[in-house]
Amino acid sequence: MIVTTTPSVEGHRISAYHGIVAGEAIVGANVLRDLFALIRFLFGGRSRAYEREVRKARQIALDEMETRAVSKTANAIVGVDFDYDVINTMMMVSASGTAVAVEGL
């Protein structure tokens, strides 16, 4: 399945639109990881643990979105957008786009 942030798939014609699809992932915080992240924030540097969690959450959201697109008989998702939010101590990543049928894939 092609997943793209662009509104079309270059060199291919969109033959059908199957609607908006989305996927979400919510990951919890870890007290020890939060403490180390705060220390890194105060003294500079990157929090590798948080970066791993963000990548993992983004992949979960993408996988969920693709599963929903397949259930609508789509073979591509265009116009993909990511949204990141914090809810209390939880981080939410959502991915959304338009499920489409593309000719020639």
C-alpha positions in Angstrom: 0.0 0.0 0.0 1.3 3.5 -0.9 0.9 6.0 1.9 1.8 9.6 1.1 1.4 13.1 2.4 0.8 14.3 -1.2 -2.7 14.7 -2.6 -2.0 12.2 -5.4 0.3 9.4 -6.4 2.5 10.7 -9.2 2.1 8.8 -12.5 -1.1 7.1 -11.4 -4.8 8.0 -11.6 -7.1 7.9 -8.6 -10.1 6.0 -9.7 -12.2 6.0 -6.5 -12.3 7.8 -3.1 -13.2 5.6 -0.2 -13.3 8.2 2.6 -11.2 9.4 5.5 -9.3 6.8 7.5 -7.5 7.4 10.7 -5.4 5.5 13.3 -4.5 6.5 16.8 -2.0 5.4 19.4 -1.8 6.5 23.0 1.3 5.7 25.0 1.8 6.1 28.7 4.5 7.9 30.4 7.1 6.3 32.6 8.2 8.0 35.8 11.9 7.0 35.4 12.0 8.0 31.7 10.3 11.3 32.6 13.0 12.0 35.2 15.8 11.4 32.8 14.0 13.5 30.1 13.8 16.4 32.5 17.5 16.1 33.4 18.3 16.1 29.6 16.0 19.1 29.1 17.7 21.1 31.8 21.3 20.3 30.7 20.7 19.9 27.0 20.5 16.9 24.8 17.9 14.6 23.3 15.8 12.0 25.1 16.3 8.8 23.1 13.6 7.0 25.2 11.0 9.5 24.2 12.0 9.5 20.6 11.6 5.7 20.6 8.1 6.0 22.1 7.1 8.7 19.5 8.4 6.5 16.6 6.6 3.4 18.0 3.3 5.4 18.5 3.5 6.8 15.0 4.0 3.4 13.5 1.1 2.0 15.4 -1.1 4.8 14.2 0.0 4.3 10.6 -0.6 0.5 10.8 -4.1 1.1 12.2 -4.9 3.6 9.4 -3.7 1.2 6.7 -5.8 -1.6 8.2 -8.9 0.6 8.0 -8.0 1.6 4.4 -7.7 -2.1 3.3 -11.1 -2.8 4.9 -12.5 -0.1 2.5 -10.8 -1.9 -0.5 -8.3 1.0 -0.9 -4.8 0.4 -2.2 -3.4 3.8 -1.2 -3.8 6.6 1.3 -3.2 10.2 0.2 -3.0 13.5 2.1 -1.7 11.8 5.2 -1.3 14.1 8.2 0.0 13.4 11.7 -1.1 15.0 14.9 0.6 14.8 18.3 -1.0 15.7 21.6 -0.5 15.1 25.3 -3.5 14.0 27.5 -2.6 14.2 31.2 0.5 12.0 31.2 -0.3 10.1 28.0 1.0 11.0 24.6 -1.4 10.5 21.6 -0.3 10.2 18.0 -3.0 10.2 15.3 -2.6 9.7 11.5 -5.3 10.5 9.0 -5.7 10.5 5.3 -8.0 9.7 2.4 -8.3 6.1 1.4 -8.3 5.8 -2.4 -8.1 3.2 -5.2 -5.2 4.0 -7.6 -5.0 2.5 -11.0 -1.8 0.6 -12.0 -0.7 -0.5 -8.5 
